[in-house]
Every structure is written in C-alpha cells, then in structure tokens.
Amino acid sequence: MALPEALQGDSWTKKTARAALPILIWCAKNGRAITYGRLDQEIVNRGLGHHVMAVQYGYPAGAIGSALIETEEKWGEPIPPLNAIVVNASNGLPGKGVNYYLERYYEPDESVDDMSEDEKRAVVEEIHEDIFAYQHWDDVLKEYGLRPIRDGIAEEAGDADEIETPGRGGWSSEGESKQHKKVKEFVAANPQVVGLTRNNSRGKTEYLFASGDKADVVFETENGYLGVEVKSIISNDPDLNRGIFQAVKYQALLRSEQKAVLSPPTARAVLVTERSLPAALQNLADVLGIVVYVVSVNSA
C-alpha cells in the first residue's frame, strides 16, 4: 500500500480528500455524479468531518485528481479523473479547478477555459462515461489502504446545494418563551459554546442598541464584541431563517457602534440553535457569513 503524496498530511484538504475518495468511488461504480453540496452532506452525516461551504470541496477534489495522476504514472496506465464527477448543482458540470485534469486526460483541441458550456459538457460527459466504465476503482482503494463505504447514497435525499431564500413571516410564536430564555441564559454563562474562552466575561443579555433593537446576548471580547441570536428547540424553519438575518443585523449594529467611537469595526454575530439547520438554511448562513452553533439545553 502506498498513499500518494497528494493525499498525505493533516490539513483539512488532505483529510477530507481521503474521506471523500471512497464516496466518489462508490458513485463511479454506480454510474452517478455527486454535487459539491451533497458531498459535504455525506461527509458530515458519516461523521468524517464538519460542514463547510460546498465550494470548498474543490480543494480536496483537486487533491484526489493529483493523487490519481501519481498512481497513473506509477502503474503506467491512464486513470480517468475521478474528481470530474463532483459537479455544481446548477449546471451539472465540475468547477473550473477541474479543467486541468479534464485537459490532461481528454487532450481537447482547445483549452477548456475557452469552451462554451455546451462544449465543456460534451467533454465532461465522455469523461464521465470513462469514469463509470473504469474497472479498477477497488484496486485504487486497495493501493491507498482505504476502505470502501459499506452503504450507498440514497437517491431521494435532497439537494444540499440549495440555498434558502430570505423568509418573510411564518415565524413560530416564540417571543420570550421559557425555552428561549433558558438557552439565552445558558449561552450568556457559557462563552465557550460560541467559540470564546471559558474565562471570557459573562455575556450581557437583552443588549440594547441605539436603534432600539435588542440582541439576545452580547459578549465583550479581547477583539471587540460578539453578538448572539438565540433560537430554541421550539423555533420552526421560518424562525431559523429569520434568526440568520437577525444575526446579520446585530453584526452591522455592533460594528456601527464601534465606528461611532472611532474603534475598528471588528464585531461579529453568530446564531445559536438547538437543532442543526436544514441544508438550505445552513447554506444561506454560509453565504451571509453567519456561523451557527448547536447546543442542547431544552428537551425535545
């Protein structure tokens, strides 16, 4: 067994590439492409890593492509660029980072960068056929000392690349429920649950802004302020959607307060919930730059 240099190391890219490779090989053997978002979903659901923006998977996909080139040179026979089956949900095509691997394998007359979408699609479809027909994917896993996944990927699972649109209305009637208050007080007393140190000062609840808005919790930190919007176990999906935008608002308000006293606008805001966000809402939070922390305070 010999793990290619492109897969060696403890960086997120290398570890994720090693975790993703058996998933991609299962897809190849079953004649299926997989979206960047769905790959993220599989990595998280299998306990192989944490959630990241779907587009970040271009890096481990590239590491897999480079590893196969190393193996191709070692074996003395061509190996299709497996990373080409990781595609965008919007158009079914791999990202631009795969173009090098497409050109190296397919050797088209012109650069893939210069192709129209239809031209690139024709190239990708032919390469996909080669990937699906390749008979030695199990040998690749054996060569790398990696195990195949035991189960498959369900066809009916939702598309993890979807981004929830901004919601207006339909929120749960949470108000200051006992569940909400319990989570708010818990977060204020435990700064470590939002990425701060345990010895950080207690958060201030019902922080009042000059605009009249109130944040559930605001921590004063070494680098400025951290605002927290809290959603309890009884919050429905529209309320979680709203919570993401409330965090966006609190971050802007905190930074405005810093600017007003001529301080660097370093404040951030996060969302704390009692359940994981649906994939589309998590993607919305990622797009808006809001980190989401999940805690367990109330019983379901």
C-alpha positions, 0 to 999 in steps of 0.5 A: 500500500502506498498513499500518494503524496497528494493525499498525505498530511493533516490539513483539512484538504488532505483529510477530507480528500481521503474521506471523500475518495471512497464516496466518489468511488462508490458513485463511479461504480454506480454510474452517478455524479455527486454535487459539491453540496451533497458531498459535504452532506455525506461527509458530515452525516458519516461523521468524517468531518464538519460542514463547510461551504460546498465550494470548498470541496474543490480543494480536496477534489483537486487533491484526489485528481493529483493523487490519481495522476501519481498512481497513473504514472506509477502503474503506467496506465491512464486513470480517468479523473475521478474528481470530474464527477463532483459537479455544481448543482446548477449546471451539472458540470465540475468547477473550473479547478477541474479543467486541468485534469479534464485537459490532461486526460481528454487532450481537447483541441482547445483549452477548456477555459475557452469552451462554451458550456455546451462544449465543456459538457460534451467533454465532461460527459465522455469523461464521465462515461470513462469514469463509470466504465473504469474497472479498477476503482477497488484496486485504487482503494486497495493501493491507498489502504482505504476502505470502501463505504459499506452503504450507498447514497440514497437517491431521494435525499435532497439537494444540499446545494440549495440555498434558502431564500430570505423568509418573510413571516411564518415565524413560530410564536416564540417571543420570550418563551421559557425555552428561549430564555433558558438557552439565552441564559445558558449561552450568556454563562457559557462563552465557550459554546460560541467559540470564546474562552471559558474565562471570557466575561459573562455575556450581557443579555437583552443588549440594547442598541441605539436603534432600539433593537435588542440582541439576545446576548452580547459578549465583550471580547479581547477583539471587540464584541460578539453578538448572539441570536438565540433560537430554541428547540421550539423555533420552526424553519421560518424562525431559523431563517429569520434568526440568520438575518437577525444575526446579520443585523446585530453584526452591522449594529455592533460594528456601527457602534464601534465606528461611532467611537472611532474603534475598528469595526471588528464585531461579529454575530453568530446564531445559536440553535438547538437543532442543526439547520436544514441544508438550505438554511445552513447554506444561506448562513454560509453565504451571509457569513453567519456561523451557527452553533448547536447546543442542547439545553431544552428537551425535545 
